[in-house]
Each structure stands twice: as structure tokens, then as C-alpha cells.
Amino acid sequence: MSHDTLSDVLRAVRLRGAVFYFVSCRGEWAAEAPVGRDIAAAVMPGSGHVIEYHAVTEGECWAAIVGEPPIRLRRGDIIMLPHGDAHVVSSAPGMRADPQISWYYEMNLRQLPFNLTCGVDVGPAMDPGAGGLAPPVEAAPSATLVCGFIGCDVLPFNPLIATLPRLLHLPATSDSAWSAQFVRLAAAESGRQRPGSKALLERVSEMMFVDAVRRHFDSMPENNTGWLAGLRDRFVGRALALMHESPGAAWSIADLSTQVGLSRSALHERFVAMIGQAPMQYLAQWRMQLASHLLRDSQSSVVSIALDVGYESEAAFARAFKRLVGMPPAAWRRKQEQPAAASGPGAHGAPAPRLASRGE
């Protein structure tokens, strides 16, 4: 199909990257991250949803959603947590640490990106020639990682996030061009911290996320369901493309079925089985996402936005918007104009993070 439905969604949900830190890990170590909603206001003020990721630039380690089996990560691998699950990254499977929410608020008070060291160093070593103990020797890093966040909107409607797995593992492969480039850039920038490093990594991380979604899309089994699976279905994908290409058109299930080449009942059943909701319900929610984007990022009047997204009157649009979002469009717009505050536990003078070593 010619219309790029995935790009439509990525633009409308305000995908963006922010906040980077580089971690050099030694000895036995573990770092545990809390659920994304608890740190969203700290790391990405104004974002409705935060996705954390970790890219291994050297060595290897283990990662797991809390309570789930761990996976081994090697140099060049990337993991993402699309649903914001609490998770652990460690030198060995089964380790835990104390998640420090206050540390994420402190992060924004520092110059970004910045470096952290976790784990334990090698203790004093015997020096036979000197007849005693040599000075402590710092252990070589067992792993180095670049970690960051990607923000997006989930309200009023984001069909992409729900269709992604809880943990998205991107192994280092020859065909993962963007992911491999990100890992190389991250490794280089961590050592230099040149002017523009933060902005460069923000943009590249967004491309890395899109590359991750496409790699997941390409690897999905044929019998998968969900929004991404719907994109590649001959009939459902065409119906989605039509609604995204002309969201303000007066679509009906009859119009879509004619364009798609399937009966109304067959298209309805196929769409529901694949996407989880009826075509007209999907269209109504997508129109509200587009409307929220216009309310926030344009100076268009509410009535103009109502017409743009397919409503014949401002009143009908306002009722539909309030039903889904919980407040009238004008009130929602005013709320978005209020500055987002990154205040929270430890926002001023928070302690440094506590990264546990084995046995604690």
C-alpha cells in the first residue's frame, strides 16, 4: 500500500527521545528500574508514556522484567520496555537491587549525557616484590551500557504501544543498520561528551525505536493479531490505510468494504479479530488522537479542528472528545498549555543512586 500508516501514528503520538546516561559496570552488580509511570515526570515532563531502553556497547549482562525469566545481552544488543515495566539489568541472572526513584529526578539537574559507575572494584592485591599489599586495582568493566528514554502519548489513542511485547530484545545482527549505528554513536559520544551529544542521541534514538518496531514487525509470526499484524493484512491493512489517509472523510463500513473488496460483515469480523475493535470505533478514536495533536500544536479554533477530523459541528465533536478524554476540547487545550513540572521526590539535593552488588 502507498500510505504509510505507521509513520502517521508515530507523528501523531509525539515520539521523542530524551535523557541519556552511560553506565560502566564492574564486578558483580545489579541496577533496578521502577515502573515507567513513576519516573515519567522526572525524565520526560509532558510525556504521557515513557519507554526505557538499554544498549550494550561493551561486554555482556543480563536483563529481566521483575518476576520474569532473564535474557542474556551481548555487545550490540538493545532491549526496550515498551510498557514501562519495572526491570533489572545485572551481571548475573536472578540479582535484585533497590530502585531509587529520587535519582531520576536528580538526573535532570546534571549535565547530560553523564557517566555512572556501578558494581564493586577489585580489592587490594598481593605484591610479592614489595613484600606486602599493592594499591587497590580497579576492575576492568564487565559491561558498558548506554541507557535512555523515549516518550510518546498514549492518550487519547495510541494503537502501536499496546501491540508491542513487554520486553523487546534487539540482538546485534548485520541487518540492524539503525540499531548498530546507535550503539556505535553512543559508545563514541560517552567518551567525549562533545557539544550537541545530547541532541544527536535524542534524534538517533527515535530512529532506533522505529527500526526496532520494523524489526519486530518483520519477525512476527503469520498468525499474530494486533495493530501491527493488521497493517500487513491485505484487507485490514487497506482499511487502516484508507482511514489514515482521509480521516475526515464520511467513512462508513459500506464505503470501506467497497474500497477494500470485501463484504461488510466479512470486513467487520476480520477487523475486529485482528485489531480488537470495529472499524468505525477505531476511526473515532484515531480522529480524537489527531484532534488532540492539533489542539496542542496548532492555533486552529476548536470548530476548525472539528471539521478537519470529520465532525459536522463543534458540539458533536466536543461531546465525542469529552466522552473519550474526560474533558471538553477547550479545557484540555488549556491544560496542555500549563508548563510541565519535573518536581518530585528528591528533585533538589537527591542522593546518588544505590546500585547493589551481589550479596546485598
Sequence and secondary structure as in RCSB ss.txt:
>XXXX:A:sequence
MSHDTLSDVLRAVRLRGAVFYFVSCRGEWAAEAPVGRDIAAAVMPGSGHVIEYHAVTEGECWAAIVGEPPIRLRR
GDIIMLPHGDAHVVSSAPGMRADPQISWYYEMNLRQLPFNLTCGVDVGPAMDPGAGGLAPPVEAAPSATLVCGFI
GCDVLPFNPLIATLPRLLHLPATSDSAWSAQFVRLAAAESGRQRPGSKALLERVSEMMFVDAVRRHFDSMPENNT
GWLAGLRDRFVGRALALMHESPGAAWSIADLSTQVGLSRSALHERFVAMIGQAPMQYLAQWRMQLASHLLRDSQS
SVVSIALDVGYESEAAFARAFKRLVGMPPAAWRRKQEQPAAASGPGAHGAPAPRLASRGE
>XXXX:A:secstr
  S HHHHHHHHTT EEEEEEEEEEESS EEEE  HHHHHHHHSTT SEEEEEEEEEEEEEEEEETTS  EEEET
T EEEETT   EEEESSTT      HHHHHHHTTS SSEEEEEE      EEGGGTEE        SEEEEEEEE
EE  TTT TTGGGS SSEEE   TT HHHHHHHHHHHHHHHH  TTHHHHHHHHHHHHHHHHHHHHHHHS TT  
SHHHHHHSHHHHHHHHHHHHSTTS   HHHHHHHHTS HHHHHHHHHHHHSS HHHHHHHHHHHHHHHHHHH   
 HHHHHHHTT SSHHHHHHHHHHHHSS HHHHHHHHHS      TTTTT      B TT 
